[in-house]
């Protein structure tokens, strides 16, 4: 079962039904996230697929491996550049910026 792009019930993963909603800010815009999820998961559920653009060709990048091996999902979080969003849990009030 899916809810706003999130898997709510899964045979292996714990349910997300009891998680509190928090607010993060993507490029200054408020985005609803669920406590305990990764930044990448919250942005994906909000319909945000482009996390950065490549330096040379300005090509869009988003989630690729989702386990921290690549750097496709890196963004600036709370003024810290190059943070892997797939490995970082959301915090209420967190500021996330796309690398342009």
C-alpha positions in Angstrom: 0.0 0.0 0.0 1.3 3.5 -0.9 0.6 6.8 0.6 1.9 10.0 -1.1 4.7 8.1 -2.8 5.7 6.2 0.4 5.3 2.5 1.1 3.0 2.3 4.1 2.8 -1.4 4.7 5.5 -3.8 3.6 6.1 -7.4 4.7 9.7 -6.8 5.8 9.9 -3.1 6.7 8.2 -1.5 9.7 5.0 0.4 9.2 5.3 4.2 8.9 1.7 4.9 10.1 2.8 6.1 13.5 5.6 8.4 12.5 5.2 12.1 13.2 5.1 14.6 10.4 7.8 17.3 10.4 8.7 20.1 8.1 12.0 20.4 6.2 12.8 23.1 3.7 13.9 22.4 0.1 15.4 25.5 -1.6 13.3 27.5 0.9 10.0 25.7 0.2 8.4 23.8 3.1 8.2 20.0 2.5 6.4 17.5 4.8 8.6 14.6 5.9 8.2 11.7 8.3 10.3 11.4 11.4 13.1 8.9 10.9 13.1 8.8 7.1 16.1 9.8 4.9 16.2 13.1 3.2 16.2 11.3 -0.1 13.0 9.4 0.8 11.3 12.6 1.9 12.2 14.5 -1.2 11.2 11.6 -3.5 7.8 11.3 -1.7 7.3 15.0 -2.3 7.9 14.5 -6.0 11.4 16.0 -6.1 13.6 13.8 -8.3 16.5 16.1 -9.2 19.0 16.5 -6.4 21.9 18.0 -8.2 23.3 18.8 -11.6 26.7 17.5 -12.9 29.5 20.1 -13.1 30.6 19.6 -16.7 27.4 18.8 -18.6 24.8 20.2 -16.1 22.9 16.9 -16.3 20.3 16.1 -13.6 21.1 13.5 -10.9 18.9 12.0 -8.3 18.8 8.7 -6.4 21.0 6.1 -8.0 22.2 3.5 -5.5 20.4 4.8 -2.3 23.0 3.0 -0.1 25.8 5.6 0.1 28.2 4.2 -2.5 27.8 6.9 -5.2 27.4 10.7 -4.9 24.4 11.3 -7.1 22.2 12.3 -4.2 24.5 14.8 -2.6 23.0 18.1 -1.6 23.8 21.0 0.8 22.1 20.4 4.2 22.1 23.1 6.8 25.0 24.9 5.0 27.1 21.7 4.8 27.9 20.8 1.2 28.1 17.4 -0.4 25.9 15.5 2.2 24.6 12.1 1.0 20.9 12.5 1.3 20.3 8.7 1.2 22.3 8.3 4.4 21.0 11.4 6.3 17.8 11.3 8.4 15.5 14.3 8.3 15.3 16.7 11.3 12.5 19.2 11.8 13.5 22.6 10.3 16.3 21.1 8.2 17.4 23.3 5.2 18.2 21.4 2.0 19.5 23.0 -1.1 20.0 21.5 -4.6 23.5 21.9 -6.2 22.9 24.0 -9.3 
